[in-house]
Each structure stands twice: as C-alpha cells, then as structure tokens.
Amino acid sequence: MRSVTVLGATGSIGESAFDLLMRAGGPERFRTIALTGAANVARLAEMARALRAEIAVTALPEKLDDLRAALAGSGIEAAAGPQAVIEAASRPADWTLSAIIGAAGLPPGIAALRRGGTLALANKESLVTAGRLVTAEAARSGSRILPVDSEHSAIFQALGSDNLENVESVTITASGGAFRDWPIERLAGASVAEASSHPNWNMGQRITIDSASMFNKALEVIEAHELFGLEAERIRVLVHPQSIIHAFVTHRDGASMAHMGPPDMRHAIGYALNWPERVALPVPTLDLAAIGSLTFREPDESRWPALRLAREVILAGGAAGAVFNAAKEQALDDFIAGHIRFTDMAPAVERALALSSREAGFGETPDDLDEVLGWDRLARRHAACAAGAA
C-alpha cells in the first residue's frame, strides 16, 4: 500500500488532492501518514478521519486543543506548531504533496526531501527562495521532485525525454487575472475584493491576488529557471485568457509541443500522484469545438512590472529569490490589510530588492536553510518600510 502525506491539506490544492485520494480508494488504497493545515482544524480533522491518517498537525499552537477535540476517539495523533509540521513531513512516506502557501512551506519541504521519496511540489516559493538548496537536497537523498504547478507540470509533460539542449524556449501562459482588461489608470483604486476574484481558476485569496498582479507568474518564471535549468531569456510568458494551454515547449527545429487541459488543478496533482503512469481522472475532456477559439497576447509590463522583476532576480542570482518572495509576501499582506494600494506592491518589492542588494553576501547563493530564512526576515523589514513610504 502506497504511503502519502499532504502538507497544506485544507488549502485549495490540498482539497483537490483529498478529492483525488478519496475517489481513488482512500484508506483502502493509500496509507496516509500525515495531514497538515492551519486554522481550519475542523476540516483537517474531517480529512484525517476519512483517510485514517496517522497524525494531523495544525501549524497554529493555539488550535491544538480544538484539533484534539475534533479527533477525539479516532486514535489519530494530534500536534501543533511549525516544528510539528516539520516533524510530520520527516515521517517516511512514498509520496508527499507540498502545498503550504508561501515561504512557510520551505522547511517542511526540505524535511520531506531529506528522508527520501517523491515530493510533489505545489509550493513554488521553495524553488524561488532556495532553488539550489532544494535541488541539492533532492540529489543528496535520491528524492524525486515532481512539479504540481499547472504550468510546470505542463512543461514537464511536454518535454518528455527531450534534451534541454534541443529546446529553444518554454512559454508559460497567464490568464491575466481579475484586471487583465482594466484601464491601467484604474488599477490604483482596485479593492482587495476585486483582486480576489479570478475569471477562470478557483483558488485561495492570496494566490488569486498574486494572479491579478502577475506576481504569481513572476514566481513561476523563477521556478522554471530553477527546476529546469533554463536561462531567463528562454522563459517566456503569454497572456492566454481561456487558460486552456498551460505551457508549451518550442524546439530548435521550430516545432512547439503544447499541453492543453481545462483549468482544474486535479490534473497536475493526479499526474504527479500516479506518475509515471496515466490513469483516469475526474477532469473533463476538452471540447475544442465548443471552446471555439484560443487567444494570446504579449503581457504589458507597465501593467505587470512583476515580470520584469522576475528576470532581474534570475540575473542577480544569490539571495535575490529569497528576498523577492519575502518582499512580495509582505507587500501582499500590506495590501490585504489596507495599508497600501494594489499598484504599490511592485514598487515595494523593487525597493526591498534594491536595499537588500547593498547587504554583504547578497550575490552569494545561501548555503543553508537558516541563511535563506535570514534573508527572508530582512526582506520583509525592507518591504514593510517601503510600503510605509508609499
């Protein structure tokens, strides 16, 4: 029986994974080692009971009593706090889904890689903040990383066994988010509620706002660089409002291999769960005649400056990725809290990068997790100061 762990089980990715696991047989087919979540302990306990998990962990220590009460009589162990999440990730499992949002997903993801197995990576921030460290840990332990972001899963599938030397470029697509057709002058007044509504995908609030600002796509550009070893100039972005083509690979002979599918994260999760096999998934088959047409356009970087910043981060190397992600998370927090405008986020991140670049060691690749987290803390302070000046 295959053993599985889901980190971030109560988020949108975790919910999709839970749906797939239950449809595929649940506890009769999978031995669930650990499920982790945060505030929604009632749902976490419900999932743990359904999958007969060995342990359920909330990242919030103050929620431990609630979790224990929800699991009473089940025999399922309960734990709480960031260290408990890391300990759960360290427990042997054949397959681990890393779906914790933000830099908080890095330490448990590293722990999962260190003990071996397959890491299905939906936490793009792990590669953005510490790409070399993550891939080195995988190589050291013999772990395999399978991408779960829809775009990177698409690249992985379209590449197949092809040598990257034969690839001219990869193109990841972006829906453009909530504001793709807004006049640019209107963006400064965009509300949190307006930014939290995605035209195609059903996702959590933070990633939906990141889609509207294109910071999500900027992270994916950096992730593609780290995951596939591609230079910045070989990673392209196209706005594709229908979200049907998730990525395509263009070869040096002019041929392009596109990955197409409905905007449903269960495809990428299911592909990683069943790899190297393909099995039937509860995802609708495309009806291209019904769709009618697919459209594309170049992204306007005056509307989405995050894309320019992503290329600059790749070229800078060193600690730039850790700084970029932390500053982005701080700026997003400030926007959600009402401290800054939607259009203030990118300038806050850019200023945090500029301030951090003056620090000793910025151009050097962080050697360990503590160093990455140190840059993370510094960048958040710089971004908060930049937001205050906005």
C-alpha positions as CSV (number, residue, x, y, z in Angstrom):
1,M,0.0,0.0,0.0
2,R,1.4,3.4,-1.0
3,S,2.0,5.9,1.8
4,V,1.2,9.6,1.3
5,T,1.5,12.8,3.2
6,V,-0.3,16.1,2.4
7,L,1.3,19.3,3.7
8,G,-1.3,22.1,3.4
9,A,-4.3,19.7,3.2
10,T,-7.0,22.3,3.9
11,G,-6.0,24.8,1.2
12,S,-7.3,24.7,-2.4
13,I,-4.6,22.4,-3.6
14,G,-4.9,20.1,-0.6
15,E,-8.7,19.9,-1.1
16,S,-8.2,18.8,-4.7
17,A,-5.6,16.2,-3.6
18,F,-8.1,14.9,-0.9
19,D,-10.8,14.6,-3.6
20,L,-8.4,12.5,-5.8
21,L,-7.3,10.3,-2.9
22,M,-10.8,9.6,-1.8
23,R,-12.0,8.9,-5.4
24,A,-9.1,6.5,-5.9
25,G,-10.0,4.4,-2.9
26,G,-9.0,6.5,0.1
27,P,-7.7,4.4,3.1
28,E,-8.3,1.2,1.2
29,R,-5.6,2.1,-1.3
30,F,-3.4,4.7,0.4
31,R,-1.8,4.7,3.9
32,T,-2.0,8.3,4.9
33,I,0.9,9.2,7.2
34,A,0.3,12.9,7.9
35,L,-2.0,15.8,7.0
36,T,-1.2,19.3,8.0
37,G,-3.2,22.5,8.0
38,A,-3.7,25.8,9.8
39,A,-6.8,27.4,11.2
40,N,-9.4,25.2,9.8
41,V,-8.9,22.3,12.3
42,A,-12.5,21.0,11.9
43,R,-11.9,20.3,8.2
44,L,-8.4,19.0,8.9
45,A,-9.8,16.5,11.4
46,E,-12.6,15.5,9.0
47,M,-10.0,14.7,6.3
48,A,-7.8,12.9,8.7
49,R,-10.7,10.7,9.8
50,A,-11.7,10.0,6.2
51,L,-8.2,9.0,5.2
52,R,-7.4,7.3,8.6
53,A,-4.2,9.4,8.9
54,E,-1.6,8.6,11.5
55,I,-1.2,12.2,12.5
56,A,-2.9,15.6,11.9
57,V,-1.0,18.8,12.5
58,T,-2.1,22.4,12.7
59,A,0.6,25.0,12.2
60,L,-1.1,27.1,14.9
61,P,-0.2,26.1,18.5
62,E,-3.3,27.8,19.8
63,K,-5.5,25.4,17.8
64,L,-4.1,22.2,19.3
65,D,-7.0,21.8,21.9
66,D,-9.6,22.3,19.1
67,L,-7.8,19.7,16.9
68,R,-7.6,17.2,19.7
69,A,-11.3,17.6,20.5
70,A,-12.2,17.2,16.8
71,L,-10.1,13.9,16.7
72,A,-11.3,12.5,20.0
73,G,-11.9,8.8,19.8
74,S,-10.3,8.4,16.4
75,G,-6.9,7.2,17.5
76,I,-5.3,9.8,15.3
77,E,-2.4,11.7,16.8
78,A,-2.7,15.5,17.0
79,A,0.1,18.0,17.1
80,A,0.6,21.7,16.6
81,G,3.2,24.3,15.7
82,P,5.7,24.8,12.9
83,Q,8.2,22.3,14.3
84,A,5.4,19.7,14.5
85,V,4.7,20.3,10.8
86,I,8.4,19.7,10.0
87,E,8.4,16.5,12.2
88,A,5.3,15.2,10.3
89,A,7.0,15.9,7.0
90,S,10.0,14.0,8.2
91,R,8.0,10.8,8.7
92,P,8.7,8.2,6.0
93,A,6.2,8.4,3.1
94,D,6.4,7.3,-0.5
95,W,4.7,10.5,-1.8
96,T,4.4,13.9,-0.2
97,L,2.4,16.8,-1.6
98,S,3.9,20.2,-0.6
99,A,1.0,22.6,-0.8
100,I,1.7,25.0,2.1
101,I,1.4,28.6,0.8
102,G,4.5,30.9,0.9
103,A,7.9,30.6,2.4
104,A,6.4,28.6,5.3
105,G,6.4,25.6,3.0
106,L,10.2,25.6,2.6
107,P,11.3,23.9,5.9
108,P,8.8,21.0,5.8
109,G,9.5,20.5,2.1
110,I,13.3,20.3,2.9
111,A,12.5,17.8,5.6
112,A,10.5,15.6,3.2
113,L,13.3,15.7,0.7
114,R,15.9,14.7,3.3
115,R,14.1,11.5,4.2
116,G,13.6,10.5,0.6
117,G,10.6,9.6,-1.6
118,T,8.8,11.7,-4.1
119,L,8.0,15.4,-3.4
120,A,5.0,16.6,-5.4
121,L,5.8,20.3,-5.3
122,A,3.0,22.8,-5.4
123,N,4.8,25.3,-3.2
124,K,6.6,27.3,-5.8
125,E,8.2,29.5,-3.2
126,S,10.5,26.7,-2.2
127,L,12.3,26.9,-5.5
128,V,12.1,30.6,-5.7
129,T,13.7,31.2,-2.3
130,A,16.1,28.3,-2.2
131,G,16.3,26.6,-5.6
132,R,19.9,25.4,-5.3
133,L,19.4,24.2,-1.8
134,V,16.2,22.3,-2.6
135,T,17.6,20.5,-5.7
136,A,20.8,19.7,-3.8
137,E,18.8,18.1,-1.0
138,A,16.9,16.0,-3.6
139,A,20.2,14.9,-5.3
140,R,21.7,14.0,-1.9
141,S,18.8,11.8,-0.7
142,G,17.8,10.4,-4.1
143,S,14.4,12.1,-3.8
144,R,12.4,13.0,-6.9
145,I,10.7,16.4,-7.4
146,L,7.6,16.4,-9.5
147,P,6.1,19.8,-10.3
148,V,2.4,20.3,-9.4
149,D,2.0,23.9,-10.6
150,S,-0.1,23.5,-13.7
151,E,2.4,25.4,-15.9
152,H,5.4,23.4,-14.7
153,S,3.6,20.1,-14.8
154,A,2.7,21.1,-18.4
155,I,6.4,21.8,-19.2
156,F,7.5,18.5,-17.6
157,Q,4.9,16.6,-19.7
158,A,5.7,18.4,-22.9
159,L,9.4,17.9,-22.5
160,G,9.1,14.2,-22.1
161,S,12.6,12.7,-22.6
162,D,13.8,15.6,-24.8
163,N,17.2,17.1,-24.1
164,L,17.1,20.7,-23.0
165,E,19.8,21.4,-25.5
166,N,17.2,20.9,-28.2
167,V,14.8,23.4,-26.6
168,E,14.7,27.0,-27.8
169,S,12.3,28.2,-25.2
170,V,9.4,27.4,-22.9
171,T,6.3,29.6,-22.7
172,I,4.1,29.6,-19.7
173,T,0.6,31.1,-20.0
174,A,-1.2,33.5,-17.7
175,S,-4.9,34.2,-17.6
176,G,-4.2,37.9,-16.7
177,G,-6.2,37.6,-13.6
178,A,-9.0,39.9,-12.5
179,F,-7.6,43.1,-14.0
180,R,-6.4,42.0,-17.4
181,D,-8.8,44.2,-19.3
182,W,-9.0,47.1,-16.8
183,P,-7.6,50.5,-17.9
184,I,-4.2,50.9,-16.2
185,E,-5.2,54.2,-14.6
186,R,-8.0,52.3,-12.7
187,L,-5.6,49.8,-11.0
188,A,-4.5,52.1,-8.2
189,G,-8.1,52.1,-6.9
190,A,-8.6,48.3,-7.1
191,S,-10.0,46.8,-3.9
192,V,-9.0,43.6,-2.2
193,A,-12.4,42.1,-3.0
194,E,-12.0,42.9,-6.7
195,A,-8.5,41.5,-6.8
196,S,-9.7,38.3,-5.1
197,S,-12.0,37.2,-7.9
198,H,-10.4,35.0,-10.6
199,P,-12.0,34.7,-14.0
200,N,-11.0,31.0,-14.6
201,W,-9.5,29.3,-11.6
202,N,-10.9,28.5,-8.2
203,M,-8.0,29.3,-5.8
204,G,-7.3,30.8,-2.4
205,Q,-7.3,34.6,-1.9
206,R,-3.6,35.1,-1.8
207,I,-2.8,33.3,-5.0
208,T,-5.8,34.9,-6.7
209,I,-4.5,38.4,-5.9
210,D,-1.0,37.3,-7.0
211,S,-2.6,36.3,-10.3
212,A,-4.1,39.8,-10.7
213,S,-0.7,41.4,-10.0
214,M,1.1,38.7,-12.1
215,F,3.4,38.1,-9.1
216,N,2.3,34.5,-9.3
217,K,3.5,34.3,-12.8
218,A,6.8,36.0,-11.8
219,L,7.4,33.3,-9.2
220,E,6.7,30.7,-11.9
221,V,9.3,32.2,-14.2
222,I,11.9,31.9,-11.5
223,E,10.6,28.4,-10.6
224,A,11.0,27.3,-14.2
225,H,14.6,28.6,-14.1
226,E,15.4,26.6,-11.0
227,L,13.5,23.5,-11.9
228,F,14.6,23.0,-15.5
229,G,17.9,24.9,-15.5
230,L,16.6,27.4,-18.2
231,E,18.1,30.8,-18.6
232,A,15.9,33.9,-18.2
233,E,15.8,34.6,-22.0
234,R,14.5,31.1,-22.7
235,I,11.4,31.5,-20.4
236,R,8.5,33.4,-21.9
237,V,5.1,34.4,-20.8
238,L,1.9,34.9,-22.8
239,V,-1.5,36.1,-21.7
240,H,-4.0,33.5,-22.6
241,P,-7.4,34.4,-21.3
242,Q,-9.0,31.0,-21.8
243,S,-6.4,29.1,-19.6
244,I,-6.6,26.0,-21.8
245,I,-2.9,25.9,-22.9
246,H,-0.9,25.8,-19.7
247,A,2.6,25.9,-21.3
248,F,4.4,24.9,-24.5
249,V,7.9,23.9,-25.4
250,T,9.4,25.3,-28.6
251,H,12.3,23.2,-30.1
252,R,15.2,24.5,-32.1
253,D,13.6,22.9,-35.2
254,G,10.6,25.3,-34.9
255,A,8.2,22.7,-33.5
256,S,6.2,23.5,-30.4
257,M,4.6,21.0,-28.0
258,A,1.7,22.4,-26.1
259,H,0.0,20.9,-23.0
260,M,-3.8,21.6,-23.0
261,G,-6.4,20.9,-20.4
262,P,-9.3,22.5,-18.5
263,P,-8.4,24.9,-15.6
264,D,-8.6,22.2,-13.0
265,M,-5.7,21.6,-10.6
266,R,-6.7,17.9,-10.2
267,H,-4.9,17.2,-13.5
268,A,-1.5,18.3,-12.3
269,I,-1.9,16.8,-8.9
270,G,-3.3,13.5,-10.3
271,Y,-0.4,13.3,-12.8
272,A,2.1,13.7,-10.0
273,L,0.2,11.2,-7.8
274,N,0.2,8.5,-10.5
275,W,3.4,9.2,-12.4
276,P,4.9,7.6,-14.4
277,E,1.5,6.0,-15.2
278,R,-1.5,7.9,-16.5
279,V,-4.9,7.0,-15.0
280,A,-8.4,8.2,-15.5
281,L,-9.0,11.4,-13.5
282,P,-12.3,13.3,-12.7
283,V,-11.4,16.1,-15.1
284,P,-13.5,16.9,-18.2
285,T,-12.1,16.2,-21.6
286,L,-11.6,19.3,-23.7
287,D,-14.2,20.1,-26.4
288,L,-12.3,22.4,-28.6
289,A,-15.2,22.9,-31.0
290,A,-17.3,24.2,-28.1
291,I,-14.4,26.5,-26.9
292,G,-14.2,27.8,-30.4
293,S,-11.0,29.9,-30.3
294,L,-7.9,30.4,-28.2
295,T,-6.4,33.9,-28.0
296,F,-3.0,35.1,-26.8
297,R,-1.2,38.4,-26.3
298,E,2.1,39.7,-25.0
299,P,1.9,40.8,-21.4
300,D,2.1,44.6,-20.8
301,E,4.9,45.1,-18.3
302,S,3.7,48.5,-17.4
303,R,0.6,46.8,-16.1
304,W,2.5,43.8,-14.6
305,P,6.0,45.0,-13.6
306,A,6.5,41.8,-11.5
307,L,7.5,40.0,-14.8
308,R,10.4,42.4,-15.3
309,L,11.5,42.0,-11.6
310,A,11.5,38.2,-12.1
311,R,14.0,38.4,-14.9
312,E,16.2,40.7,-12.8
313,V,16.0,38.3,-9.9
314,I,17.2,35.4,-12.2
315,L,20.1,37.5,-13.5
316,A,21.1,38.7,-10.0
317,G,21.1,35.1,-8.5
318,G,22.4,34.7,-5.0
319,A,19.8,35.7,-2.3
320,A,17.6,37.6,-4.8
321,G,15.0,34.9,-5.0
322,A,14.6,34.7,-1.2
323,V,14.3,38.5,-1.0
324,F,11.9,38.7,-3.9
325,N,9.5,36.2,-2.4
326,A,9.6,37.6,1.1
327,A,9.1,41.1,-0.1
328,K,6.2,40.0,-2.3
329,E,4.5,38.3,0.7
330,Q,5.0,41.3,2.9
331,A,3.6,43.6,0.2
332,L,0.6,41.3,-0.3
333,D,0.0,41.3,3.5
334,D,0.0,45.1,3.5
335,F,-2.4,45.3,0.5
336,I,-4.8,42.9,2.1
337,A,-4.6,44.9,5.4
338,G,-5.4,48.1,3.5
339,H,-2.0,49.8,4.2
340,I,-1.0,50.2,0.5
341,R,-2.7,50.3,-2.9
342,F,-2.7,47.5,-5.4
343,T,-0.2,49.4,-7.5
344,D,2.2,49.9,-4.5
345,M,3.1,46.3,-4.3
346,A,5.6,46.0,-7.1
347,P,7.4,49.3,-6.1
348,A,7.7,48.0,-2.5
349,V,9.3,44.7,-3.8
350,E,11.6,46.6,-6.1
351,R,12.8,48.8,-3.3
352,A,13.3,45.8,-0.9
353,L,15.5,44.2,-3.6
354,A,17.5,47.4,-4.0
355,L,18.0,47.8,-0.3
356,S,18.9,44.1,0.2
357,S,21.4,44.2,-2.6
358,R,23.5,46.5,-0.6
359,E,23.9,43.9,2.1
360,A,27.1,41.7,2.3
361,G,26.6,38.3,0.7
362,F,23.5,39.2,-1.4
363,G,25.2,37.9,-4.6
364,E,26.1,34.6,-3.0
365,T,23.9,31.5,-3.0
366,P,22.7,30.8,0.5
367,D,24.4,27.7,1.9
368,D,21.6,26.5,4.3
369,L,18.1,27.0,5.4
370,D,19.0,29.4,8.2
371,E,20.7,31.7,5.8
372,V,17.6,31.7,3.5
373,L,15.3,32.5,6.4
374,G,17.7,35.3,7.4
375,W,17.3,36.9,4.0
376,D,13.6,36.3,4.3
377,R,13.3,38.3,7.5
378,L,15.5,41.1,6.2
379,A,13.4,41.5,3.0
380,R,10.2,41.6,5.0
381,R,11.5,44.5,7.0
382,H,12.7,46.3,3.9
383,A,9.3,45.7,2.1
384,A,7.4,47.0,5.2
385,C,9.5,50.1,5.3
386,A,9.0,50.6,1.5
387,A,5.2,50.2,2.0
388,G,5.2,52.8,4.7
389,A,6.9,55.2,2.3
390,A,4.4,54.5,-0.4
